[in-house]
Amino acid sequence: MQHSKYLKWFAVAATIGMLLILLGGALVTKTDSGLGCGRNWPDCNGSLIPKEITTEVLIEFSHRVVTGLVSIFILVLTVWTWRALGHIREVKFLGFMAIFFLVAQALIGAAQVLWGQGDFILALHFGISLISFAAVLLLALIVFEVDKKFDADNVFIGKKLKWHTIGVTLYSYIVVYTGALVRHTDSSLVCPDWPLCRNDQPFTMPYNMYEWVQMGHRFAVLLIFIWIAYIAWHAVKEYKDQKVIYWGWIIAFIIVILQVLAGMLVVLTKLNLIVSLLHSLFISLLFGLFCYMILLVYRSTANEQK
């Protein structure tokens, strides 16, 4: 159907746009451009269009423009999916989540510009944006599911995999928070080596808060890597007949490998900007995939009750 085709393209555009908001926010943080427009919001240095363009102004102002435009896209996508696919039980909830958390992250960003925020509050900003991204991604996937190109409705997930899926998704949010905390406390390069803080001193405890933040994040990543590896092994062994689950966890394992490698290179390349943005991209995709797996868990439970 033409209607369906246009909705698909729009859903893809909104998802990519939401990803640009995430990466734009990461770029603002990584380049210290948060005050590129001064303590002014929504205007920039006292005017609607900045008069003097510096690198910091360009990055911060572009992020605001992209956020504004994509917000309109997500609002339209939400209304469109409610009207076209409102009969699908998850659609209205996901639309609400996308809008609510998009507004929440915008307000936290505005509060940081106007009044400043502590590092522990700022670390929440990326995580809140991540929930909005996941909701938009799930809406887009549901739009594509309507054609039944892949069977993601008739799923049956065992109790063991259900609890692992819920657990690793919740835990991934902690990993995301510790990673954001590393960035916002300027702890990224406090440890010169990898995987240990100092490879020539393997049994030395962290010296200060910054090293504790950095090594705490690395330990959290190690745990999630092992956890996802185990879940992927379990899915490959037990769910060969359910391709969405089978391939979903294989892809999750591939993404977490890329995430770990990007994290290593962030340290070894001394915060190379491209590598740092890839690090943010991989965790965004991984969290979005986890949320889709949670959706499948919900559907499996509903199928069992029929």
C-alpha positions as CSV (number, residue, x, y, z in Angstrom):
1,M,0.0,0.0,0.0
2,Q,1.2,3.5,-0.8
3,H,0.1,4.7,2.7
4,S,2.2,2.0,4.3
5,K,5.2,2.8,2.1
6,Y,5.3,6.5,3.0
7,L,4.9,5.6,6.7
8,K,7.9,3.3,6.5
9,W,10.1,5.9,4.9
10,F,8.9,8.4,7.5
11,A,9.6,6.0,10.4
12,V,13.1,5.3,9.1
13,A,13.8,9.1,8.8
14,A,12.5,9.7,12.4
15,T,14.7,6.9,13.7
16,I,17.8,8.2,11.9
17,G,16.9,11.7,13.2
18,M,16.7,10.5,16.8
19,L,20.0,8.8,16.4
20,L,21.4,12.2,15.1
21,I,20.1,13.8,18.3
22,L,21.9,11.2,20.4
23,L,25.2,11.6,18.5
24,G,24.8,15.4,18.4
25,G,24.5,15.5,22.2
26,A,27.5,13.3,22.5
27,L,29.4,15.6,20.1
28,V,28.4,18.6,22.2
29,T,29.8,16.9,25.3
30,K,33.0,15.6,23.7
31,T,33.9,18.9,22.2
32,D,32.9,20.9,25.3
33,S,30.5,23.0,23.2
34,G,27.6,22.9,25.8
35,L,28.0,26.7,26.4
36,G,28.6,27.5,22.7
37,C,25.4,29.7,22.9
38,G,26.2,31.0,26.3
39,R,23.7,30.8,29.1
40,N,20.9,31.4,26.6
41,W,18.1,29.0,25.6
42,P,16.3,28.7,23.2
43,D,18.1,31.7,21.7
44,C,21.8,31.6,21.0
45,N,24.0,34.3,22.6
46,G,21.1,36.7,22.7
47,S,19.7,36.2,19.2
48,L,17.6,33.6,17.4
49,I,20.3,33.1,14.8
50,P,23.8,33.4,16.1
51,K,25.7,36.4,14.8
52,E,29.2,35.2,15.4
53,I,29.9,31.6,14.4
54,T,32.6,29.7,16.2
55,T,33.1,25.9,16.2
56,E,31.4,25.7,19.6
57,V,28.5,27.8,18.5
58,L,28.1,25.8,15.3
59,I,28.0,22.5,17.2
60,E,25.6,23.6,19.9
61,F,23.3,25.5,17.6
62,S,23.2,22.7,15.0
63,H,22.3,20.3,17.8
64,R,19.4,22.5,18.9
65,V,18.1,22.9,15.3
66,V,18.3,19.1,14.6
67,T,16.6,18.4,17.9
68,G,13.8,20.8,17.1
69,L,13.2,19.5,13.6
70,V,13.4,15.8,14.6
71,S,11.0,16.5,17.5
72,I,8.4,17.6,14.9
73,F,9.1,14.4,12.9
74,I,8.6,12.2,16.0
75,L,5.4,14.0,16.9
76,V,4.1,13.4,13.4
77,L,5.2,9.7,13.5
78,T,3.4,9.2,16.8
79,V,0.1,10.6,15.5
80,W,0.5,8.8,12.2
81,T,1.1,5.4,13.8
82,W,-1.7,5.9,16.3
83,R,-4.1,6.5,13.5
84,A,-2.8,3.8,11.1
85,L,-1.7,1.1,13.6
86,G,-3.5,2.0,16.7
87,H,-5.0,-1.5,16.9
88,I,-1.5,-2.9,17.6
89,R,-1.3,-2.9,21.4
90,E,2.3,-1.5,21.8
91,V,1.9,1.5,19.4
92,K,0.3,4.1,21.7
93,F,2.5,3.3,24.6
94,L,5.7,3.6,22.5
95,G,4.5,6.9,21.0
96,F,3.9,8.3,24.4
97,M,7.4,7.2,25.6
98,A,9.1,8.7,22.6
99,I,7.5,12.1,23.1
100,F,7.8,12.1,26.9
101,F,11.5,11.3,27.1
102,L,12.3,13.5,24.1
103,V,10.8,16.5,26.0
104,A,12.6,15.3,29.2
105,Q,16.0,15.3,27.6
106,A,15.4,18.7,26.0
107,L,14.4,20.2,29.4
108,I,17.5,18.7,31.1
109,G,19.7,20.2,28.3
110,A,18.0,23.6,28.6
111,A,18.4,23.5,32.4
112,Q,22.1,22.7,32.0
113,V,22.5,25.8,29.7
114,L,20.5,28.1,31.9
115,W,21.6,27.1,35.4
116,G,24.2,24.4,35.1
117,Q,23.9,20.9,36.5
118,G,26.1,18.5,38.5
119,D,28.0,15.7,36.7
120,F,25.7,13.0,38.1
121,I,22.6,14.7,36.8
122,L,24.2,15.5,33.4
123,A,25.1,11.8,33.0
124,L,21.4,11.0,32.9
125,H,20.9,13.2,29.8
126,F,22.2,10.6,27.4
127,G,20.3,7.8,29.0
128,I,17.0,9.7,28.8
129,S,17.6,10.4,25.1
130,L,18.3,6.7,24.7
131,I,14.9,5.7,25.9
132,S,13.3,8.1,23.4
133,F,15.5,6.6,20.6
134,A,14.5,3.1,21.6
135,A,10.8,3.9,21.5
136,V,11.1,5.5,18.0
137,L,13.1,2.5,16.8
138,L,10.5,0.1,18.1
139,L,7.7,2.1,16.4
140,A,9.7,1.9,13.1
141,L,10.2,-1.9,13.5
142,I,6.4,-2.3,14.2
143,V,5.7,-0.4,11.0
144,F,7.8,-2.9,9.1
145,E,6.4,-5.9,10.9
146,V,2.9,-5.1,9.5
147,D,4.0,-6.7,6.1
148,K,4.9,-9.9,8.0
149,K,8.3,-9.9,6.2
150,F,9.6,-11.5,9.4
151,D,7.6,-13.4,12.1
152,A,8.1,-11.4,15.3
153,D,4.6,-11.9,16.6
154,N,4.3,-15.7,17.2
155,V,7.3,-15.9,19.6
156,F,7.7,-18.2,22.6
157,I,10.5,-17.4,25.0
158,G,11.4,-19.6,27.9
159,K,11.4,-18.3,31.5
160,K,15.2,-18.5,31.6
161,L,15.7,-16.3,28.5
162,K,12.9,-13.9,29.7
163,W,14.7,-13.1,32.9
164,H,18.1,-12.8,31.3
165,T,16.6,-10.4,28.7
166,I,15.0,-8.2,31.3
167,G,18.0,-8.3,33.6
168,V,20.6,-7.5,30.9
169,T,18.4,-4.6,29.6
170,L,18.1,-3.0,33.0
171,Y,21.8,-3.6,33.7
172,S,22.8,-2.0,30.3
173,Y,21.3,1.2,31.5
174,I,23.7,1.2,34.5
175,V,26.6,0.6,32.0
176,V,25.3,3.5,29.9
177,Y,25.2,5.7,33.0
178,T,28.7,4.8,34.1
179,G,30.0,5.6,30.6
180,A,28.2,9.0,30.6
181,L,29.7,9.6,34.1
182,V,33.2,8.9,32.7
183,R,32.6,11.6,30.1
184,H,31.0,14.2,32.4
185,T,33.6,13.9,35.2
186,D,36.5,14.1,32.6
187,S,37.7,10.7,33.6
188,S,38.2,9.4,30.1
189,L,42.0,9.6,30.0
190,V,42.7,9.3,33.7
191,C,43.9,5.7,33.1
192,P,46.6,5.7,30.4
193,D,46.4,2.0,29.7
194,W,43.8,-0.7,28.7
195,P,42.3,-3.0,30.0
196,L,43.9,-2.1,33.4
197,C,44.4,1.4,34.5
198,R,48.2,0.8,34.5
199,N,49.2,-2.4,32.9
200,D,52.6,-2.4,34.7
201,Q,50.8,-2.2,38.1
202,P,48.1,-4.8,37.8
203,F,47.3,-5.1,41.5
204,T,47.1,-1.4,42.3
205,M,43.8,0.0,43.6
206,P,42.4,3.2,41.9
207,Y,44.1,6.3,43.4
208,N,41.2,8.8,43.3
209,M,37.5,9.2,42.3
210,Y,38.3,9.7,38.6
211,E,40.1,6.3,38.4
212,W,37.3,4.7,40.4
213,V,34.8,6.1,37.8
214,Q,36.9,4.9,34.9
215,M,37.6,1.4,36.2
216,G,34.1,1.0,37.5
217,H,32.8,1.5,34.0
218,R,35.3,-1.0,32.6
219,F,34.3,-3.6,35.1
220,A,30.6,-2.9,34.3
221,V,31.4,-3.4,30.6
222,L,33.2,-6.7,31.3
223,L,30.2,-8.0,33.1
224,I,27.8,-7.1,30.3
225,F,30.1,-8.6,27.7
226,I,30.2,-11.9,29.6
227,W,26.4,-11.8,30.1
228,I,25.6,-11.1,26.5
229,A,28.0,-13.8,25.4
230,Y,26.2,-16.3,27.6
231,I,22.7,-15.2,26.4
232,A,23.9,-15.4,22.7
233,W,25.2,-19.0,23.3
234,H,21.9,-19.9,24.9
235,A,19.9,-18.4,22.1
236,V,22.0,-20.2,19.4
237,K,21.6,-23.5,21.3
238,E,17.9,-23.3,22.1
239,Y,16.2,-20.9,19.6
240,K,17.3,-22.0,16.1
241,D,13.7,-22.3,15.1
242,Q,12.9,-18.7,16.1
243,K,15.0,-16.6,13.8
244,V,14.2,-13.2,15.3
245,I,15.5,-14.3,18.7
246,Y,18.3,-16.4,17.3
247,W,19.7,-13.6,15.1
248,G,18.8,-10.8,17.5
249,W,21.2,-12.2,20.2
250,I,23.9,-12.9,17.7
251,I,23.7,-9.3,16.5
252,A,23.7,-8.1,20.1
253,F,27.0,-10.1,20.7
254,I,28.6,-8.6,17.6
255,I,27.6,-5.0,18.7
256,V,28.9,-5.5,22.2
257,I,32.3,-6.7,20.7
258,L,32.4,-3.5,18.6
259,Q,31.4,-1.5,21.7
260,V,34.3,-2.9,23.7
261,L,36.8,-2.3,20.8
262,A,35.6,1.3,20.4
263,G,36.0,1.8,24.2
264,M,39.5,0.5,24.0
265,L,40.4,2.8,21.1
266,V,38.9,5.8,22.8
267,V,41.6,5.4,25.4
268,L,44.4,4.4,23.1
269,T,43.7,7.1,20.5
270,K,43.4,9.8,23.3
271,L,39.7,10.5,22.6
272,N,39.7,10.5,18.8
273,L,36.4,12.1,17.9
274,I,35.2,9.6,15.3
275,V,36.0,6.7,17.6
276,S,34.2,8.4,20.5
277,L,31.1,8.9,18.4
278,L,31.2,5.3,17.2
279,H,31.4,4.3,20.9
280,S,28.1,6.2,21.5
281,L,26.6,4.8,18.3
282,F,27.2,1.2,19.2
283,I,25.7,1.5,22.7
284,S,22.7,3.2,21.3
285,L,22.1,0.4,18.8
286,L,22.6,-2.2,21.5
287,F,20.1,-0.6,23.9
288,G,17.6,-0.3,21.1
289,L,18.0,-4.0,20.3
290,F,17.6,-4.9,24.0
291,C,14.3,-3.0,24.1
292,Y,13.1,-4.9,21.0
293,M,13.9,-8.1,22.8
294,I,11.9,-6.9,25.8
295,L,9.0,-6.3,23.4
296,L,9.3,-9.9,22.2
297,V,9.3,-11.1,25.8
298,Y,6.0,-9.1,26.3
299,R,4.5,-10.7,23.2
300,S,5.6,-14.2,24.3
301,T,3.9,-13.8,27.6
302,A,0.7,-12.5,25.9
303,N,0.9,-15.6,23.5
304,E,1.1,-17.9,26.5
305,Q,-2.0,-16.4,28.0
306,K,-4.1,-17.0,24.9
